[in-house]
């Protein structure tokens, strides 16, 4: 999955950008209180993308 597609999906589900890490960007869903790191690769493996979406939903 393309990184930008993943970011669009998690932002649509209520997650917002929090900060830049060294190799990842952090997003947080303030409704659920959960935060997750999103790697800065152009392509993210489908399995990892699904886990990130599930954790931030």
DSSP file (Angstrom, degrees, kcal/mol; ACC not computed):
  #  RESIDUE AA STRUCTURE BP1 BP2  ACC     N-H-->O    O-->H-N    N-H-->O    O-->H-N    TCO  KAPPA ALPHA  PHI   PSI    X-CA   Y-CA   Z-CA
    1    1 A X              0   0    0      0, 0.0    43,-3.0     0, 0.0     2,-0.1   0.000 360.0 360.0 360.0 139.3    0.0    0.0    0.0
    2    2 A X  B  >  -A   43   0A   0     41,-0.2     4,-2.0     1,-0.1    41,-0.2  -0.449 360.0-127.0 -68.6 143.1    1.3    3.5   -0.8
    3    3 A X  H  > S+     0   0    0     39,-2.2     4,-2.4     1,-0.2     5,-0.2   0.897 108.9  52.8 -59.3 -43.4    2.1    5.5    2.3
    4    4 A X  H  > S+     0   0    0     38,-0.3     4,-2.1     1,-0.2    -1,-0.2   0.858 107.2  52.2 -64.2 -35.0   -0.1    8.4    1.2
    5    5 A X  H  > S+     0   0    0      2,-0.2     4,-2.0     1,-0.2    -1,-0.2   0.913 109.6  49.7 -65.0 -42.2   -3.0    6.1    0.8
    6    6 A X  H  X S+     0   0    0     -4,-2.0     4,-2.5     1,-0.2     5,-0.2   0.918 110.1  50.2 -61.8 -44.1   -2.5    4.8    4.3
    7    7 A X  H  X S+     0   0    0     -4,-2.4     4,-2.3     1,-0.2     5,-0.2   0.899 108.8  52.2 -63.1 -40.6   -2.3    8.3    5.7
    8    8 A X  H  X S+     0   0    0     -4,-2.1     4,-1.9     1,-0.2    -1,-0.2   0.911 110.6  48.7 -60.8 -41.8   -5.5    9.3    4.0
    9    9 A X  H  X S+     0   0    0     -4,-2.0     4,-1.4     2,-0.2    -2,-0.2   0.937 113.1  44.7 -65.6 -47.6   -7.3    6.2    5.4
   10   10 A X  H  <>S+     0   0    0     -4,-2.5     5,-2.5     1,-0.2    -1,-0.2   0.859 113.5  50.7 -70.0 -32.4   -6.2    6.8    9.0
   11   11 A X  H ><5S+     0   0    0     -4,-2.3     3,-1.3    -5,-0.2    -1,-0.2   0.868 107.2  54.2 -69.8 -34.5   -6.9   10.5    8.9
   12   12 A X  H 3<5S+     0   0    0     -4,-1.9    -1,-0.2     1,-0.3    -2,-0.2   0.824 105.8  54.3 -64.9 -30.8  -10.4    9.7    7.6
   13   13 A X  T 3<5S-     0   0    0     -4,-1.4    -1,-0.3    -5,-0.1    -2,-0.2   0.402 132.0 -90.8 -85.0   2.2  -10.9    7.5   10.6
   14   14 A X  T < 5S+     0   0    0     -3,-1.3    16,-0.6     1,-0.3    17,-0.2   0.449  79.8 136.8 108.6   0.5  -10.0   10.3   13.0
   15   15 A X  E   < -B   29   0B   0     -5,-2.5     2,-0.3    14,-0.2    -1,-0.3  -0.575  33.1-162.1 -82.5 145.4   -6.2   10.1   13.5
   16   16 A X  E     -B   28   0B   0     12,-2.7    12,-2.6    -2,-0.2     2,-0.2  -0.920  27.7 -98.0-125.9 152.4   -4.1   13.2   13.4
   17   17 A X  E     +B   27   0B   0     -2,-0.3    10,-0.2    10,-0.2     3,-0.1  -0.478  39.6 173.3 -67.7 134.1   -0.4   13.8   12.9
   18   18 A X  E     -     0   0B   0      8,-3.2     2,-0.3     1,-0.4     9,-0.2   0.799  52.5 -33.2-108.2 -53.4    1.4   14.3   16.2
   19   19 A X  E     -B   26   0B   0      7,-1.0     7,-3.0     0, 0.0     2,-0.4  -0.987  53.4 -98.8-164.2 165.6    5.2   14.4   15.5
   20   20 A X  E     -B   25   0B   0     -2,-0.3     5,-0.2     5,-0.2     2,-0.1  -0.811  33.6-167.0 -92.4 134.6    8.1   13.3   13.4
   21   21 A X        -     0   0    0      3,-3.5     5,-0.0    -2,-0.4    -1,-0.0  -0.349  42.0 -89.8-100.6-168.6   10.2   10.5   14.8
   22   22 A X  S    S-     0   0    0     -2,-0.1     3,-0.1     1,-0.1    -1,-0.0   0.938 119.3  -0.4 -72.3 -45.2   13.6    9.5   13.4
   23   23 A X  S    S+     0   0    0      1,-0.0    17,-1.7    16,-0.0     2,-0.3   0.399 131.6  50.5-121.1  -2.2   12.3    6.9   10.9
   24   24 A X  E     - C   0  39B   0     15,-0.2    -3,-3.5    16,-0.1     2,-0.4  -0.902  67.2-132.5-135.1 159.7    8.5    7.2   11.5
   25   25 A X  E     -BC  20  38B   0     13,-2.6    13,-3.2    -2,-0.3     2,-0.5  -0.930  27.6-133.2-109.0 141.9    5.7    9.7   11.8
   26   26 A X  E     -BC  19  37B   0     -7,-3.0    -8,-3.2    -2,-0.4    -7,-1.0  -0.820  21.6-175.2-101.6 132.8    3.4    9.4   14.8
   27   27 A X  E     -BC  17  36B   0      9,-2.6     9,-2.7    -2,-0.5     2,-0.4  -0.943   4.5-164.1-123.1 146.2   -0.4    9.6   14.4
   28   28 A X  E     -BC  16  35B   0    -12,-2.6   -12,-2.7    -2,-0.3     2,-0.7  -0.992  17.6-147.4-134.8 139.6   -2.9    9.6   17.3
   29   29 A X  E  >> -BC  15  34B   0      5,-2.9     4,-2.4    -2,-0.4     5,-0.8  -0.917  12.8-167.0-101.5 108.4   -6.6    9.1   17.4
   30   30 A X  T  45S+     0   0    0     -2,-0.7    -1,-0.1   -16,-0.6   -15,-0.1   0.699  83.1  62.5 -73.0 -18.8   -7.8   11.3   20.2
   31   31 A X  T  45S+     0   0    0    -17,-0.2    -1,-0.2     1,-0.2   -17,-0.0   0.899 119.7  24.2 -70.0 -40.7  -11.2    9.6   20.4
   32   32 A X  T  45S-     0   0    0     -3,-0.3    -2,-0.2    24,-0.2    -1,-0.2   0.652 101.1-129.2 -97.2 -19.2   -9.7    6.3   21.3
   33   33 A X  T  <5 +     0   0    0     -4,-2.4     2,-0.3     1,-0.3    -3,-0.2   0.580  61.6 135.7  81.1  10.2   -6.5    7.6   22.8
   34   34 A X  E   < -C   29   0B   0     -5,-0.8    -5,-2.9    22,-0.1     2,-0.3  -0.721  35.5-165.0 -97.7 143.1   -4.3    5.3   20.8
   35   35 A X  E     -C   28   0B   0     -2,-0.3     2,-0.3    -7,-0.2    -7,-0.2  -0.919   6.5-176.3-123.4 150.9   -1.1    6.4   19.0
   36   36 A X  E     -C   27   0B   0     -9,-2.7    -9,-2.6    -2,-0.3     2,-0.4  -0.998  23.9-123.1-148.9 145.2    0.8    4.5   16.2
   37   37 A X  E     -C   26   0B   0     -2,-0.3     2,-0.5   -11,-0.2   -11,-0.2  -0.722  19.4-158.9 -88.6 137.2    4.0    5.0   14.3
   38   38 A X  E     -C   25   0B   0    -13,-3.2   -13,-2.6    -2,-0.4    11,-0.0  -0.974  20.9-126.2-116.8 119.3    3.8    5.1   10.5
   39   39 A X  E     -C   24   0B   0     -2,-0.5     2,-0.3   -15,-0.2   -15,-0.2  -0.224  13.0-126.2 -63.7 154.1    7.0    4.3    8.7
   40   40 A X        +     0   0    0    -17,-1.7     2,-0.3     3,-0.0    -1,-0.1  -0.222  65.8 125.8 -95.8  43.5    8.4    6.7    6.1
   41   41 A X        -     0   0    0     -2,-0.3   -38,-0.2     1,-0.1     3,-0.1  -0.724  66.1-129.4 -94.9 151.2    8.7    4.2    3.3
   42   42 A X  S    S+     0   0    0     -2,-0.3   -39,-2.2     1,-0.2     2,-0.4   0.899  99.4  37.4 -65.0 -39.6    7.0    4.8   -0.1
   43   43 A X  B    S-A    2   0A   0    -41,-0.2     2,-0.4   -40,-0.1   -41,-0.2  -0.944  71.9-165.6-115.4 134.3    5.4    1.4    0.0
   44   44 A X        -     0   0    0    -43,-3.0     5,-0.0    -2,-0.4   -38,-0.0  -0.971  32.6-105.9-118.4 133.4    4.2   -0.2    3.2
   45   45 A X     >  -     0   0    0     -2,-0.4     4,-2.6     1,-0.1     5,-0.2  -0.243  26.8-122.3 -59.3 144.1    3.4   -3.9    3.3
   46   46 A X  H  > S+     0   0    0      1,-0.2     4,-2.6     2,-0.2     5,-0.2   0.874 109.9  54.2 -57.0 -42.3   -0.3   -4.8    3.3
   47   47 A X  H  > S+     0   0    0      1,-0.2     4,-1.8     2,-0.2    -1,-0.2   0.928 111.8  43.8 -60.8 -46.2   -0.1   -6.7    6.6
   48   48 A X  H  > S+     0   0    0      2,-0.2     4,-2.3     1,-0.2    -1,-0.2   0.897 112.1  53.4 -65.9 -41.2    1.5   -3.8    8.5
   49   49 A X  H  X S+     0   0    0     -4,-2.6     4,-2.4     1,-0.2    -2,-0.2   0.914 108.4  49.7 -61.2 -43.3   -0.9   -1.3    6.9
   50   50 A X  H  X S+     0   0    0     -4,-2.6     4,-2.4     1,-0.2    -1,-0.2   0.888 110.5  50.9 -63.1 -39.0   -3.9   -3.3    8.1
   51   51 A X  H  X S+     0   0    0     -4,-1.8     4,-2.4    -5,-0.2    -2,-0.2   0.909 110.4  48.7 -64.9 -42.1   -2.5   -3.5   11.6
   52   52 A X  H  X S+     0   0    0     -4,-2.3     4,-1.9     2,-0.2    -2,-0.2   0.927 112.7  48.0 -63.2 -45.3   -1.9    0.3   11.7
   53   53 A X  H  X S+     0   0    0     -4,-2.4     4,-0.8     1,-0.2    -2,-0.2   0.919 113.0  48.3 -61.0 -44.2   -5.4    1.0   10.5
   54   54 A X  H >< S+     0   0    0     -4,-2.4     3,-0.5     1,-0.2    -2,-0.2   0.898 111.4  49.6 -65.2 -41.2   -6.9   -1.4   13.0
   55   55 A X  H 3< S+     0   0    0     -4,-2.4    -1,-0.2     1,-0.2    -2,-0.2   0.836 114.3  44.4 -68.2 -32.9   -5.0    0.0   15.9
   56   56 A X  H 3<        0   0    0     -4,-1.9    -1,-0.2     1,-0.2    -2,-0.2   0.514 360.0 360.0 -91.2  -4.3   -5.9    3.6   15.1
   57   57 A X    <<        0   0    0     -4,-0.8    -1,-0.2    -3,-0.5    -2,-0.1   0.471 360.0 360.0 -83.9 360.0   -9.6    2.9   14.5
